[in-house]
Amino acid sequence: MAVRTFAASLLSAVIAAALLSAAASAAWVSPTGPRILLRADASPAAPARAIAYRGERLRVTATRELPTGSWRLVELDGRSGWLAGAQARPVAAPRRWQHRCVLRAAGRYAAGRLLCGRLLPAQGTGYRTWDPVLSRSPNRSDRRWGTSTLLARIAVIGRRWQARHPLGARLLIGDLSRPLGGPFGPRFGGIGHASHQNGFDVDILYPSVGGLEREPSRPDQVDRRGALELVRMVARTSPTVVFVGCRIGLPTLPRPVRPLCRAHENHLHARYAP
C-alpha cells in the first residue's frame, strides 16, 4: 500500500512539474490547418487568445508534455498562445531576407519604375493578399511589389489591426505595383490602375459585413464602422494621401484622407513618400 501511495505521489509530482515548467525551445512550427486557435493555456477548453494560419512560421518558446498530449507555446509578431502538438508541424526557421541590390523608386506614381523592389508576402500578421481581378486569395505575385517603405507600413497596419481584432478577420491587401513598376493599366486585368507605378501605392479592402475575409462587392456589404477604423489607422502611418469611396457613408475626414468617387467603393488607396 505504501509503495502504491509513493508511486502515485511520484506520478503526481511528475505531472505537476510538467504543468508548471515550460522548457524554452528554439524550434519553429506551422499550423496544420487553415485557421487554428491559439489558447490561453495548454488545454482545448482554455479561452482562445489569437489565431494562427496555415503557412505561418511560429516560434516555439515553451513546451508542455501532459498525459493528454503535448502542447507548444508559440509566438509571432505580438500573437502568442498554446497550440496542441497535433495541430503543429515542425518547419525550418524563416530565412532572413537579404537585399543584394539598391532599391530605387524612379519617377512618379503615375509615370515611374521600381528597381530592386520587394515582394509582399502572400500573407502576414493581420493581413492576407487578395487578387481584385480573380476575386481570390492570394494575389498573384506579379501584382504585389513595392518599396521597403511601403512593405513596412503594410506590416505596421497589419499588426495594429491584429492587436485590435485578435480573433477577427484579417485585412485584405490588394494591388501594389508590378515587379519593375511601370504601367499597371487595364491590360493587366479589371479596370487597371492609373498609378501604382513606382512601389509607393497600395489598395486595402474595407472590412466586410459579417466578419468575412471576402471582398465587399457592393457598398452595403462594407462594414462601415470597421472601414472608418481602418481609414483612421492607415492615416496614422504618415501617408501622403488616402483615397476613399464616396458611397459607403464615411464621415468627412481631414487630410490626408480625400474622397475619390470612381472605383473606390470597396477599398481605400494609400500612397507613401520615399
Protein Blocks (a to p, Z undefined) as FASTA:
>chain_A
ZZmmmmmmmmmmmmmmmmmpccddfbdcddfbfbdcddfbdcfkbccfbdcdehiacddf
bdcddfkbccddddeehiacdddfklpccdddddddddfbdcddehjfklccdehiacdd
fbdehiacddfklopadddfklmgcdfklmmmmmmmmmmmmmmmmmbccdddddfbdfkg
pjddfkngpjbjfklmnopaccdddddehiiacddfbfklpcfklmmmmmmmmmmnopab
dcddfknopacdddfbdcdfehplmbccddddZZ
